[in-house]
């Protein structure tokens, strides 16, 4: 019998397909979870629910504390507000975590990439605070608070300690944005000096960091970023290891956590058994490790390890979807992973 209830937000486009594939793998790996399905974005509107982020969905996440989410479409230049942004702000999921590592069987220009992007998730330009001033004039506000800067810095250093990571590099533009980015620098320095002097800490201007990432990504360990920089840098880093289909994501707060595939909903291939479920599957393993820590349940950790070993083996043996140069469909890749679960 499942020990943990997780809210499943399948999303739209390819979301339901990759969600189904991931559920089949978790079941085969004997992961002690049961899912309760809720809706957001276009999937909520299609069911005539009240808005793109219904209160029923939020209440379920608050009740069960953990959600696994597929991609949700966000209109460009108009339409409804991003479901992802609203989820993070409403539930105060202030820490975005994107692990990025090289995978056997996925050939790129880089070897030995193993880094983590930690991103402040609630403030800055990415939070979308915009105002129409007059005809032809709009303002987008970059807001930073000492509270948010301090807690993301503390979270990153604590994460580094728990994961036995060695270095944190804070990416910033404090040479220009001296007050907002400067506040994050000040708080990170305090946390490092007072609480975590054992972790190596450095700072790097974001444009120089971008150049160095594409020159030699293996020199980095944990990248700590404000909201907008983290959004951009995490996608750049995904490109180092094969793309967004190869990288998981998590949004974590003090109470709740939402684990998600960070790629788009790809409506052009929806329903065609072409989507790669790997990113959502990797996010599910992060979810299981989170449950193992929060609930002190080693069986979640064992299930996560079984899945990780299985998808690593599958990729290493050439079992890949078309976006990675293989021939497998969504369901076939999930079966290839299931066949390798010990």
N, C-alpha and C positions, 0 to 999 in steps of 0.2 A: 504494500500500500504506500502511496506517495506521502512523503513527510512534509513537503513544502508546496504551497499554492503560489503560482506565478501568473500574473496577468499577461495575456498574449494579445498584442495589438498587431495584427497581421499586416496592416497597411493596405495599399492599393497597387495597381500595376502588377509587377512581379511579386509583390509582397506575399500574397496568399500562397503562391507556389513555393517560394523559398521557405516560408514558415512551415508548410506541410512537410517539406523535406527534412527540416531541422527537427521537427517533432518525431519523425520516424527514427532518426539517428539517436535522439535522447532516449527514446523507448528501448532501442536495441542495446544501448549502453547502460541500461538499468539506472538511469538518473532518477533520484527520488523526488520527482516534481510532478505536479498536476497543473494543467493550464485552465484558466477561466478566460474566455474570449471577450474582448471589448473592442470598441471601434474609435477611429479618429480620422481626420482629414476627409478625403473624398468618400471613403468607405462609410463614414458616419453620415455624410450628406445623402449618399445613395439609399440609406436606410431611414431617411427622414428623421434622424436624431437631431436634437437641438444644438446646432453648431458643429464646428469641426473638432472640438475637444469637449465632448459631453461631460457633465458632472458625474454621470455613472462611471465613466472611464477613470476620471480623477479619483473618485471615492474608492474604486477598487484598488488602485495603486496605493492609496493611503492605507487601506485595510491590510493588504498583503505585503506591502513594502518593496516589492520587486516586480519589474515588468520586462518582457522581451518584446522588442518592437521591430517590425519590418519597415520598409521605406514608405513614406507618405509624400505625395506630390505637393510641391509648393509652386503656385503660379508666379511667373516672372513679371515684375513691373505693375502688378495690380492683383485684384482678387483677394482671397482671404490670407490672413497672416500665417506665417510658418507654424505648423503644429509643433515642430521640434523646439522652436524658440519659446512657444507658449508653455510647453511641458516643462522645460528647464526653469523658466521664471516662476510658474505657478507652484511647482513642487520644490523650488529652491535647490535644484540639482546643480550645484555650483562648480563641481569638478568634472570636466570632460577628460576621459582617458582614452588614448589611441595607441596601443602597442603596434609597432611596425618591425617585422623581422623577415629576413630572407627565408624562402621556402625551397626545400629540395624539389626539383622538377619544374620550378618556375624560373625560367631563365631571364635575367635582366642584365644590365650593365654593371651591376654592383653585387658583391659578395659580402657576407658577414655583417649585414645590417641588422642591428638589434637595439632599437631605441624606443622611447615612449614619449609621446606628446601629452603634456598635462596642460589643460587650458581652462582659464577662468571662464565661467559659462553664463554669467548673469549680467555683466555690465559692458561698458565700452560701446563703440560704434555698432557692433553686431547686434546689440539688444534692440536696435531699430527705433530709437526715440527720435522721431522726425516731425517737423512742423512746417506748415506752409506760411510764409511771412507775408508775401504779397505776390502779385502776378509775376511769374518767372523767377521767384526767389524761394528756396526752401532751405531749411537748416537741419542737419543731422547732428545730434549731440553725443559727445563721448563723455560719459559719466563714470567716475571712479570713486570708490569710497575706501577709507582706510580699513574698515571692517572686511570688505571683500578681498582686498589685496592681501591682508594678513592671513585670512583663513585659507586662500588658495596656496600661498607660500607654505604655510604650515602643513597643509594636506600633501603637497608635493614632497616635502622633506620626510614626512612620516611614511609616505608610500615608498620612497627610496629606501628607507631603513627596513621596512617590512619585506621588500622584494630584494633586498641585498644589492641594490644598485649603488654605484660608486660616485656618480657625478650629476650635478644639476647645472644646466646652462639656461639662464634667463634671457629670453629674446625681447628686445625693447626698441623704442625709438625716443628715448628720453633726451637725446640731444636736441630734438625738436619739441616733443610733447613733454616738457620738463615737469609739469605738475601731475598729469595723469600717470604716464609711464614712470615718472620719477617717484611717485608714491609707491608703486609696486616694487621698484628697486629698493627703496628704503625699508619696506616691510620684509622683503626677502632677506636682506642683509641682517636685520634684527633676528629673524627666525634662525638663520644659519649660525650667527655668532652666539646666541643665547641658548638655543635648544639642540642644534644638530651640527656642531663643529666637526664631527667625524665625516660628514658628507662633503666632498669637494664641490665648491661652488664658483661659478664664473658668470659673466654677463657679456652679451654680444648684441650689437645693433642688428636689427632684423634683416636689413638688406645684405650686410656682410655675412650673416648667418646663412641666408638663402644661397649665396654663392658657395660657401664652404660645404653646405649640405650636398650640393650636386658634384662637388669636387671629391669629397671623401666623407660619406655619411657615417662611416664606422668610428669616427672620432667623437661622436656624440652618444650620450647615454639617455638622460632625461632632459627634454626641452620644456621649460616652463614659459607659458605665453599668456598674454591677455587675450580677450575673446576673439577679436577679428584676426589677429596674427595667428592664433592657434588654429582657426578654421582653415586658413590658407596653407599654413605650414604642414598641417596634418595631411592634407591632400597631396602636397608636394612629396611628402615622405612616403605616402602610399604608392606614388609613381616609381619610387626607387625599388619596390619589391614586387611589382606586377599590377598595381592599380587598386582601386577601391574595393574590388571583389576579393582582395586578399588581406584586408585589414578590418579588425573588429572595432567596436566603440562602446563606451559606457558613459553614462551621465549619473553622477553620484552626489547625493546630499547627505546630511547628517541622519535623515530618517529614511529616505526612499532612494531607489536606484532604478534606472531604466537602461537596459542593454540593447544596442541596436546595430543593424547593418547601416553603415554610413553612406552607402551609394544611393543613387536615385531609384525612382520607381520604374523606369524604362518601359513605359506603356506600349512602345512599338513592338516589344517582344513578349508582352504579357500573354499567358495562355498557350505559348508555343513550346514549352518544355526546353527553353534555351538558357534560362537564367542560372547564374552561378550561385549556389546557396552557401558557399564557403564563408563569406564575411559574416552572415548571420549565425552560422554554425560556430565560428570562432567567438562571436559575441556571446553565444550560449555557454561556451566553456568558461568565459569570464564570469558570467552569471553564476555558474555552479561554484566557481572558486569564491565568489563573493558570499554565496550562501554558506559555504563551508566555514568561512571566517565569522560571519555574523551569527550563524546558528550553531557553531561548533559541531559541525557534522562532517566527519571525515569521508562518509560515503559520497557526498557531493564532490569532494576533491578527487576521489578515486574515479568517479564517472567522468569528470572533466579530463583526467589524464588518459583514460581509455579512449575518449573521443579524439584528443589531440594526437596521440600516437597513431590512431587509425587514419586521420586525414593526412598526417605527415607521410605515412606509408603509401597511401593512395596516390598522392601527388608525386612522390619519389619514384613510384612505379609507372608513371605516365598516365594515370587516370585523372583526366582533366576535362573541364568544360571548354566550349569553343573559344571563349574570350581569353583563355590561357593557352591556346594552341592545340587543344585536344578535340575530341569528338563526342564527348558524353553530354547528355541532356541533364536537366535538373534532377530528375528522379534517378537516372543511372549513376550520377555522381554520388548521390546519397546512398545508393545501394553499394557502391564501391567502398564507401567508408564503413557501412554496416558490415560488409564481408570481412573487414579487417579489425573489427572490434574483438578484443580478447575476452 
